[in-house]
């Protein structure tokens, strides 16, 4: 005999779902569930939570689809399982209305939330990549300026060497030229080191952000492929 477990406002809705409930019960009745396992109320509108494993037991409350319960006892024989709610209250429900996985609606909602989070992450990585590209452009411009400065100093140094070799004869002038030559060499080395540092830093940031974007795209693709299909009765 079918349990009359819905209140009067839901009676007609209950009758319309008897066929699908019977099919679901046939599919889920076979596995034996260990005590302590968390299960979920299946895609029924409401089921009753009773004090006794019988339709004569007092209805403590109605449980809606997707409610998580802890299985305390599920005898191999019989139609009832003793469960505990999140509030700690214990009672009995029909085994046919329990399933091991959250309902498809909740799984889909969780998958959608994860996809949205990954989409936001990809957008943030794209924004950071744009920032790094802009910084790289600035670094390249700075490198060009440094190269131009290096070339200018190189020409000046060559000219000083030419003059010192052909026209300057006094020791004092030679010392001045040597000091100037040393300063120019030091400035040249500093500029070359700064150029190399800027190029290395820009390349490293580009590789890190590009790698993060590729990884986030792969994860997003895997999550989208793993989204469960909505069943015909959800």
C-alpha positions as CSV (number, residue, x, y, z in Angstrom):
1,X,0.0,0.0,0.0
2,X,1.4,3.4,-1.0
3,X,2.1,5.8,1.9
4,X,-0.1,8.8,2.2
5,X,2.8,11.0,3.3
6,X,1.9,14.5,2.0
7,X,-0.4,17.0,3.5
8,X,-3.6,17.9,1.8
9,X,-2.3,20.9,-0.3
10,X,0.2,18.5,-1.8
11,X,-2.1,15.5,-2.3
12,X,-2.8,16.0,-6.0
13,X,0.9,16.7,-6.7
14,X,1.8,13.5,-4.9
15,X,-0.5,11.4,-7.1
16,X,1.0,12.9,-10.2
17,X,4.5,11.7,-9.2
18,X,3.7,8.1,-8.1
19,X,4.8,6.6,-11.4
20,X,8.2,8.3,-11.4
21,X,8.7,7.5,-7.7
22,X,8.0,3.8,-8.3
23,X,10.6,3.7,-11.1
24,X,13.2,5.5,-8.9
25,X,12.5,3.1,-6.1
26,X,13.1,0.1,-8.3
27,X,16.5,1.5,-9.5
28,X,17.7,2.5,-6.0
29,X,16.4,-0.4,-3.9
30,X,19.1,-2.9,-4.9
31,X,22.3,-1.5,-3.3
32,X,22.8,-2.1,0.5
33,X,23.9,1.1,2.2
34,X,26.2,1.0,5.2
35,X,25.2,2.8,8.4
36,X,26.7,6.2,8.8
37,X,26.7,7.0,5.0
38,X,25.2,10.3,3.9
39,X,22.4,10.1,1.4
40,X,20.0,12.5,-0.2
41,X,16.3,12.8,-0.6
42,X,15.6,12.0,-4.3
43,X,13.8,14.2,-6.8
44,X,10.4,13.9,-5.1
45,X,8.5,17.0,-4.1
46,X,8.2,16.0,-0.4
47,X,8.6,12.8,1.7
48,X,7.6,12.2,5.3
49,X,9.9,11.8,8.3
50,X,8.2,9.6,10.9
51,X,8.8,8.4,14.4
52,X,8.3,4.7,13.4
53,X,9.0,2.6,10.3
54,X,5.4,2.5,9.4
55,X,2.7,4.7,7.9
56,X,1.1,4.7,11.3
57,X,4.1,6.5,12.8
58,X,3.7,10.2,13.7
59,X,4.9,12.5,11.0
60,X,7.7,14.7,12.5
61,X,8.1,16.8,9.4
62,X,8.2,16.7,5.6
63,X,11.6,16.5,3.8
64,X,12.1,18.3,0.5
65,X,14.1,17.1,-2.5
66,X,17.9,17.3,-2.0
67,X,17.8,17.1,1.9
68,X,21.0,15.4,3.2
69,X,20.5,12.7,5.9
70,X,22.8,10.4,7.7
71,X,21.8,6.7,7.4
72,X,21.8,5.1,10.9
73,X,20.1,1.8,10.0
74,X,18.9,0.4,6.7
75,X,17.7,-3.2,7.1
76,X,18.0,-5.5,4.1
77,X,14.3,-6.4,4.6
78,X,11.6,-3.9,4.8
79,X,10.9,-0.5,3.2
80,X,12.2,1.9,5.9
81,X,15.6,3.4,6.9
82,X,16.4,5.1,10.1
83,X,18.2,8.4,9.5
84,X,19.5,11.5,11.3
85,X,18.9,15.0,10.1
86,X,21.5,17.8,10.2
87,X,19.8,19.1,13.3
88,X,20.4,15.8,15.1
89,X,16.8,14.6,15.0
90,X,16.3,10.9,14.2
91,X,13.4,9.2,12.5
92,X,12.4,6.9,9.6
93,X,11.9,7.4,5.9
94,X,11.2,5.1,3.0
95,X,14.3,3.6,1.5
96,X,13.1,4.1,-2.0
97,X,13.3,7.9,-1.7
98,X,17.0,7.9,-0.8
99,X,19.9,8.1,-3.2
100,X,23.7,8.1,-2.7
101,X,24.3,11.3,-4.8
102,X,22.9,14.8,-4.5
103,X,20.0,15.4,-6.9
104,X,21.0,16.4,-10.4
105,X,19.6,19.9,-9.8
106,X,22.0,20.5,-6.9
107,X,24.9,18.9,-8.8
108,X,24.2,21.2,-11.8
109,X,24.1,24.3,-9.5
110,X,27.4,23.4,-7.9
111,X,29.0,22.8,-11.3
112,X,27.6,26.1,-12.6
113,X,29.1,27.9,-9.5
114,X,32.5,26.3,-10.2
115,X,32.4,27.3,-13.8
116,X,31.5,30.9,-12.9
117,X,34.4,31.0,-10.5
118,X,36.8,29.6,-13.1
119,X,35.4,32.1,-15.7
120,X,36.2,34.9,-13.3
121,X,39.7,33.5,-12.7
122,X,40.3,33.4,-16.4
123,X,39.1,37.0,-16.8
124,X,41.4,38.1,-14.0
125,X,44.4,36.3,-15.6
126,X,43.5,37.9,-19.0
127,X,43.5,41.3,-17.3
128,X,46.9,40.6,-15.6
129,X,48.2,39.4,-19.0
130,X,47.2,42.7,-20.6
131,X,48.9,44.5,-17.8
132,X,52.1,42.5,-18.3
133,X,52.0,43.1,-22.0
134,X,51.7,46.8,-21.4
135,X,54.7,46.6,-19.0
136,X,56.6,44.6,-21.5
137,X,56.0,47.3,-24.2
138,X,57.3,49.9,-21.8
139,X,60.3,47.8,-21.0
140,X,61.0,47.3,-24.7
141,X,60.8,51.1,-25.2
142,X,63.2,51.6,-22.3
143,X,65.6,49.0,-23.8
144,X,65.6,50.8,-27.1
145,X,66.4,54.1,-25.3
146,X,69.2,52.3,-23.5
147,X,70.5,50.9,-26.7
148,X,70.6,54.3,-28.2
149,X,72.4,55.7,-25.2
150,X,74.9,52.9,-25.4
151,X,75.6,53.6,-29.0
152,X,76.1,57.3,-28.3
153,X,78.5,56.6,-25.5
154,X,80.4,54.1,-27.7
155,X,80.8,56.7,-30.4
156,X,82.0,59.3,-27.8
157,X,84.4,56.8,-26.4
158,X,85.8,56.0,-29.8
159,X,86.2,59.7,-30.5
160,X,88.1,60.2,-27.2
161,X,90.4,57.4,-28.0
162,X,91.1,58.9,-31.4
163,X,91.8,62.3,-30.1
164,X,93.9,61.0,-27.2
165,X,96.0,59.0,-29.7
166,X,96.7,61.7,-32.2
167,X,96.5,65.2,-30.6
168,X,96.8,65.2,-26.8
169,X,100.4,65.0,-25.5
170,X,100.5,66.2,-21.9
171,X,100.3,63.9,-19.0
172,X,97.6,65.9,-17.3
173,X,95.3,65.7,-20.3
174,X,96.0,62.0,-20.6
175,X,94.9,61.5,-16.9
176,X,91.7,63.5,-17.6
177,X,91.0,61.4,-20.6
178,X,91.6,58.2,-18.7
179,X,89.3,59.3,-15.9
180,X,86.6,60.2,-18.5
181,X,87.2,56.9,-20.2
182,X,86.7,55.1,-16.9
183,X,83.5,56.9,-16.1
184,X,82.2,56.2,-19.6
185,X,83.0,52.6,-19.3
186,X,81.3,52.3,-15.9
187,X,78.2,54.1,-17.2
188,X,78.2,51.8,-20.3
189,X,78.4,48.7,-18.1
190,X,75.6,50.0,-15.9
191,X,73.3,50.7,-18.8
192,X,74.0,47.3,-20.4
193,X,73.2,45.5,-17.0
194,X,69.9,47.6,-16.6
195,X,68.9,46.7,-20.2
196,X,69.5,43.0,-19.5
197,X,67.6,43.1,-16.2
198,X,64.6,44.7,-17.8
199,X,64.5,42.2,-20.6
200,X,64.8,39.2,-18.2
201,X,62.1,40.5,-15.9
202,X,59.6,41.2,-18.7
203,X,60.2,37.7,-20.2
204,X,59.7,36.0,-16.8
205,X,56.4,37.8,-16.1
206,X,55.1,37.0,-19.6
207,X,55.9,33.2,-19.1
208,X,54.2,33.1,-15.7
209,X,51.0,34.8,-16.7
210,X,50.8,32.9,-20.0
211,X,51.3,29.6,-18.1
212,X,48.6,30.5,-15.6
213,X,46.2,31.4,-18.3
214,X,46.7,28.1,-20.2
215,X,46.3,26.1,-16.9
216,X,43.1,27.9,-16.0
217,X,41.7,27.3,-19.5
218,X,42.4,23.6,-19.3
219,X,40.7,23.3,-15.9
220,X,37.7,25.3,-17.1
221,X,37.4,23.0,-20.1
222,X,37.5,19.9,-17.9
223,X,34.9,21.3,-15.5
224,X,32.5,22.1,-18.4
225,X,32.9,18.6,-19.8
226,X,32.2,17.0,-16.4
227,X,29.0,18.9,-15.8
228,X,26.2,16.3,-15.3
229,X,23.4,16.1,-17.8
230,X,20.0,17.1,-16.4
231,X,17.8,13.9,-16.2
232,X,14.4,13.8,-17.7
233,X,12.7,13.9,-14.2
234,X,14.7,16.8,-12.7
